[in-house]
Amino acid sequence: MRRRKSEAGIDPKSFYHISAVAQRYKIHPQTLRLYEREGLLKPSRSIGNTRLYSEDDVKRLEIILNLIRDLGVNLAGVEVILNMRQNMERIEAEVNAFLDYVRAEIFSGRGEELENRRRSLVRTAPGKLVKIEKPD
């Protein structure tokens, strides 16, 4: 894949020109422009207004192409799925931040107690089932 230098001072190693991306994924550059118009992709622009696709843009394109080619999802469906993925990632980050906060508040200064509780659990082998006959 040919890499394009950026006139805007952006690291040229991590950005790709539209023709290189189109060739790699066997799609027409106009298709990439369509995805941009639909808001599915948002490539960066150089000072000369050249589209520059980052690694994140390329990964997002792979998801889009998977949904379209392999699963038969239309562009409106792709937009809904991508928005849902983004919301799920945001919610997951918020939940993880909350859990970190709770852990820090609950267990602050009590690491030894937490470790003792963890060690106090005893592992046992699973029991075998025994059939008991009921007397008539």
C-alpha positions, -999 to +999 in steps of 0.1 A: +000+000+000+014+033-010+017+059+018+012+095+012+031+124+027+010+150+044+016+187+039-001+195+072+027+180+093+007+148+101+028+117+105+028+103+069+035+067+080+000+062+094-021+077+066-030+062+032-041+079-001-076+071-014-063+052-044-041+029-022-071+021+001-094+015-029-069-008-045-063-028-013-100-034-007-109-038-044-134-010-044-137+021-066-125+054-051-160+068-058-173+042-033-150+056-006-163+091-015-199+078-011-191+064+023-177+098+033-208+116+020-230+092+039-210+100+071-197+064+075-161+074+070-144+107+079-108+107+064-085+135+074-075+161+048-042+175+040-036+212+033-041+204-004-075+188+005-063+153-003-081+125+016-058+107+041-071+075+056-057+066+090-054+031+104-086+037+124-104+047+091-091+016+074-104-006+103-137+011+102-138+005+064-132-032+070-162-033+093-183-015+067-173-038+039-179-069+061-214-057+069-221-049+032-204-077+015-207-106+039-240-098+057-259-079+030-266-048+052-275-016+033-259+018+040-287+029+064-283-003+083-245+001+084-250+036+099-273+023+126-249-006+135-218+017+136-237+042+158-248+013+181-212+000+183-199+035+191-225+039+219-217+004+233-180+013+234-188+046+252-210+029+277-184+001+283-158+028+290-181+046+314-190+013+332-153+004+335-145+039+348-173+035+374-161+001+384-125+014+389-139+042+410-160+018+431-130-006+436-108+023+446-134+036+471-144+003+486-110-013+488-088+017+494-064+008+521-079-026+525-059-045+500-048-071+525-084-078+536-094-083+499-064-106+493-074-126+525-110-130+512-098-141+479-075-168+495-102-180+519-122-196+491-115-234+490-118-252+457-136-285+457-140-312+431-174-313+416-197-339+432-211-369+414-248-374+409-264-403+427-298-416+418-320-424+448-348-448+444-380-438+461-397-466+480-433-472+469 
